[in-house]
Each structure stands twice: as structure tokens, then as C-alpha cells.
Amino acid sequence: MKKLKILLAEDDTMIQRLTSYYLQRIGHVVDIAGNGREALVKFRSQNYDVVLMDIQMPVMDGIEAVKEIRKFETTLRDRVKTIIIALTTTANKQECIDAGMDGYAQKP
């Protein structure tokens, strides 16, 4: 399996620890952002293969962060569109897709 560089945008520290632990255990590199604004800053400064985006976060929620990420991507000619997966317990799947996410995973 290819080693991926993953941005995990999640405000819950327990979920941050568990998710990053399991992803790193299978060989991936994980950066963590505690809110949507921090995720946007990290995304603008580095290339990621995948973004796992919580929907409900402080400062900037996941929906708004993804919209900003997709806008930023349109300014880059040589960068491939990054896969963004919504992580949520409550958000509407269609709302996530409409915001520009590629997939949706329900958190337990």
C-alpha cells in the first residue's frame, strides 16, 4: 500500500489520538489540525494525499473549510485535486458532497 500524507482535521483530542495512531500504524504520515481554520492554513502550506475533515469544529467548521480548500485548489495549476472525506456524526451527506467533499464516513 502507498504511504499517504493525511491531514486530520478534528477538534476532539481522543479521536485525534486514536485515528492518527491507527493511520500511522499502517504506515501513513498524519498531520493534525484542531479546527477548520488551522486545517486551511496547513493545507495551503503542504501537499496532502487525503484530508479527513470533521464537520462540527470551533473557529471554522468543516463545511466552510472544504469550500475554502476547493477555492484554493482552483488557483493551483500543477496540483491534483485532494481527496477530502467528511467525518461526522450528524451532518447531512448531501451537504458534505455539495461543499466539495469526495466521500463521507459516519463516526461512531
C-alpha positions as CSV (number, residue, x, y, z in Angstrom):
1,M,0.0,0.0,0.0
2,K,1.2,3.5,-0.8
3,K,2.3,5.6,2.1
4,L,-0.1,8.6,2.3
5,K,0.3,12.0,3.8
6,I,-3.0,12.7,5.6
7,L,-4.4,15.8,7.2
8,L,-6.8,15.0,10.0
9,A,-9.0,18.0,10.9
10,E,-10.6,17.1,14.2
11,D,-11.2,19.0,17.4
12,D,-11.7,16.0,19.8
13,T,-8.3,15.1,21.2
14,M,-9.3,11.5,21.8
15,I,-10.4,11.0,18.2
16,Q,-7.2,12.7,17.1
17,R,-5.0,10.3,19.0
18,L,-6.9,7.1,18.0
19,T,-7.2,8.0,14.4
20,S,-3.6,9.1,14.0
21,Y,-2.4,6.1,15.9
22,Y,-4.1,3.6,13.6
23,L,-3.2,5.5,10.4
24,Q,0.5,5.8,11.4
25,R,0.5,2.1,12.5
26,I,-0.3,1.1,8.9
27,G,2.4,3.4,7.5
28,H,0.8,6.7,6.8
29,V,2.0,10.2,7.8
30,V,-0.6,12.2,9.7
31,D,-0.8,15.9,10.5
32,I,-3.5,17.1,12.9
33,A,-5.5,20.4,12.8
34,G,-7.7,21.2,15.7
35,N,-10.2,23.3,13.7
36,G,-11.1,24.3,10.2
37,R,-9.0,27.4,10.1
38,E,-5.9,25.5,11.2
39,A,-6.7,22.8,8.6
40,L,-6.9,25.5,5.9
41,V,-3.5,27.0,6.9
42,K,-1.8,23.6,6.9
43,F,-3.4,22.7,3.6
44,R,-2.1,25.9,1.9
45,S,1.4,25.2,3.1
46,Q,1.8,21.4,2.3
47,N,0.6,18.8,-0.1
48,Y,-1.7,16.1,1.2
49,D,-3.0,13.0,-0.4
50,V,-6.1,12.9,1.8
51,V,-7.9,15.2,4.2
52,L,-10.2,13.7,6.8
53,M,-12.5,16.5,7.8
54,D,-14.7,16.7,10.9
55,I,-17.8,18.7,10.2
56,Q,-18.5,20.3,13.6
57,M,-15.4,22.2,14.8
58,P,-14.8,25.5,16.5
59,V,-13.4,28.6,14.8
60,M,-14.3,27.3,11.3
61,D,-16.4,24.3,10.6
62,G,-15.6,21.5,8.2
63,I,-18.1,22.6,5.5
64,E,-16.6,26.1,5.3
65,A,-13.0,24.8,5.4
66,V,-13.6,22.5,2.5
67,K,-15.2,25.3,0.5
68,E,-12.1,27.4,1.1
69,I,-9.8,24.4,0.3
70,R,-11.6,23.9,-3.0
71,K,-11.3,27.6,-3.9
72,F,-7.6,27.5,-3.1
73,E,-7.1,24.4,-5.3
74,T,-8.5,26.3,-8.3
75,T,-5.6,28.7,-8.1
76,L,-3.0,25.9,-8.4
77,R,-2.3,24.6,-11.9
78,D,0.0,21.7,-11.1
79,R,-1.7,20.3,-8.0
80,V,-4.1,17.3,-8.3
81,K,-7.4,17.7,-6.5
82,T,-7.1,16.3,-3.0
83,I,-9.5,13.7,-1.7
84,I,-11.5,15.0,1.2
85,I,-13.6,12.7,3.3
86,A,-16.1,14.1,5.8
87,L,-16.1,12.6,9.3
88,T,-19.2,13.3,11.2
89,T,-21.9,12.0,13.5
90,T,-24.7,14.4,12.4
91,A,-24.1,16.2,9.1
92,N,-26.2,15.6,6.1
93,K,-24.3,13.6,3.5
94,Q,-25.6,15.7,0.6
95,E,-24.4,18.9,2.3
96,C,-20.9,17.4,2.5
97,I,-20.9,16.4,-1.1
98,D,-22.3,19.8,-2.2
99,A,-19.5,21.5,-0.2
100,G,-16.9,19.7,-2.3
101,M,-16.1,16.6,-0.3
102,D,-15.5,13.3,-2.1
103,G,-16.9,11.0,0.5
104,Y,-18.5,10.6,3.8
105,A,-17.8,8.5,6.9
106,Q,-20.0,8.2,9.9
107,K,-18.3,8.5,13.2
108,P,-19.5,6.1,15.9
